[in-house]
Amino acid sequence: MWPPPPGGTWVIDLDGVIWLTGLPIPGVAEAIADLRTAGVRPLFATNNSAPTRAELHQRMATCGLAVPDSDLLSSADVAAGMLAPGSSALVLADDGVREALTKRGVRQVAHGPADAVVVGWTRSFTFDLVADAARAVRAGARLIGTNEDPSHPTPDGLLPGTGALLAAVATAAESDPEVAGKPHRPTADAIKALAPDKDLRVVVGDRPATDGLLAGQLDVPFALVLSGVTTPLNIPPDAGAATVADDLATLVRTTLDQWAN
């Protein structure tokens, strides 16, 4: 069903919807401003665990957006929330994950044993790190991935995503990982904690396999935008989108027109 009722909370992805590797997609600042003027709360949810909170806010500012910290959810936060304060983790991830774990009170170790191995997106990924992580998992550590996205959108095309790195560790450890990010239950629960069910209206994203399935978890429509991973040439037949738009600016403009009429 489209359009959704006016107002409420829109859950909006970042990579491929707001920016591509930090470079703003045209029209996003105006689109978010128009949503807020219409009484919509944008709640930004990203599977990208690499940036710190300060880096995320700086990228938002580069896109012309000022966002309260309470309206910004990262898979790093969700993954950290899956571990108990005082537990230990061997980390294969960038600073966003390390920051979230520190805030949670999780002790980070360079080698096993550990209570968990946490895998997020990082360029610092080596054979030795995979071997250490697999060894820790075989010794009893939980294997937690911030997400399982196979690729990451950039202006120059797709790069390997966290899912590719997580698959290497899971294969080496012969273990099934727990996954924090979209579309999995930990992120759905985190979103519900930030916005009651009755306030949720739609999930906006560029990837049906994550954003679309998250919309199903939250029982709201999925709005697919074609500015990231999914393009007009590769829309899957089972995308499950209630509406498809070229980008966020087009989606917001047409939705506001429908509300007005």
Number of C-alpha atoms within 10 A of each C-alpha: 10 13 16 17 12 14 16 20 24 21 28 22 25 25 25 27 25 30 23 19 15 19 16 21 20 16 15 21 20 17 19 20 14 16 20 14 11 14 12 19 20 19 23 22 25 22 28 25 30 24 20 18 20 11 14 20 18 16 20 20 14 15 20 16 17 13 15 9 13 9 15 21 24 28 28 34 25 26 26 25 18 15 20 13 15 12 15 21 28 25 22 26 23 19 18 23 29 26 19 22 28 13 13 18 16 22 16 19 13 13 15 20 20 22 22 23 29 29 33 30 31 16 12 9 13 9 10 9 17 21 15 19 30 23 19 23 26 15 14 14 21 20 26 24 29 32 31 26 22 15 15 21 20 17 13 8 11 13 12 15 19 25 20 16 23 28 19 15 27 20 13 16 21 13 15 14 23 18 25 27 30 28 24 17 15 19 27 19 14 19 22 15 10 15 18 11 15 9 15 26 24 25 27 30 34 31 24 24 16 20 26 27 20 26 26 16 16 20 14 20 23 29 27 30 27 21 23 26 21 19 15 12 7 9 17 13 7 9 17 18 23 16 16 20 17 15 24 30 22 15 18 18 14 14 18 15 9 12 12 7 6
